């Protein structure tokens, strides 16, 4: 496996009326391609801030982010938008499907955003990958929470990104549905050659991870390689 994302000496401070709060403190991290990496930590540990920096939604106060060995820390907003459109995708805790659109139309919408052809076969393939091809033309209100999250995942992969960031994607789901979503993630990694980075504090889904970075008080305190090697 090769490294697809690397963060070096990442710090993130947020200003207060007096002084600042240090949310991330000198973090070094490497993300292996075509693997499921979990950023684990309690609420307020800094895991979502780190994910946002690696996904170019936020910028570190100090440090560098590299994607495929290219320094992307100081890209312009237009360059970051282009990279996010074509190479990176996101799945959030708040599913945020468009309520007036069917599952199919929600997935198609991502192709429109990316400026790609509206490929019906690709859209249906992505819905099939998450087990919802037979519900392609159902509206969000006709779907369960787990099914809506699956549509959000299909939407996230339809434009063939190489990296998916998922922020607490199972937080609103019961344990069985959460495990089902994790199985979908692994299927996507295997079939779409995608890398997935997700945040969670749910111990019940750690068994699905390839790598686990435990974050506490803005620092990485433990790294596990569950593919067989302890880092």
Buried (B, 14 or more C-beta within 10 A) or exposed (E): EEBBBBBBEBBBBEEEEEEEEBBBBBBEBBBBBBBBBBBBBEEEBBBBBBBBBBBBBBBBBEBBBBBBEEEBBEBEEEEBEEBBBBBBBBBBBEBBBEEEBBBBBBBBBBBEEBEBEEBEEBBBBBBEBBBBBEBBEBBBEEBEEBBBBBBBBBBBBBBBBBBBBBBBBBBBBEEEBBBBBBEBBBEBBEEBEBBBBBBBBBEEBBEBBBBBBBBBBBBBEEEBBBEEEEE
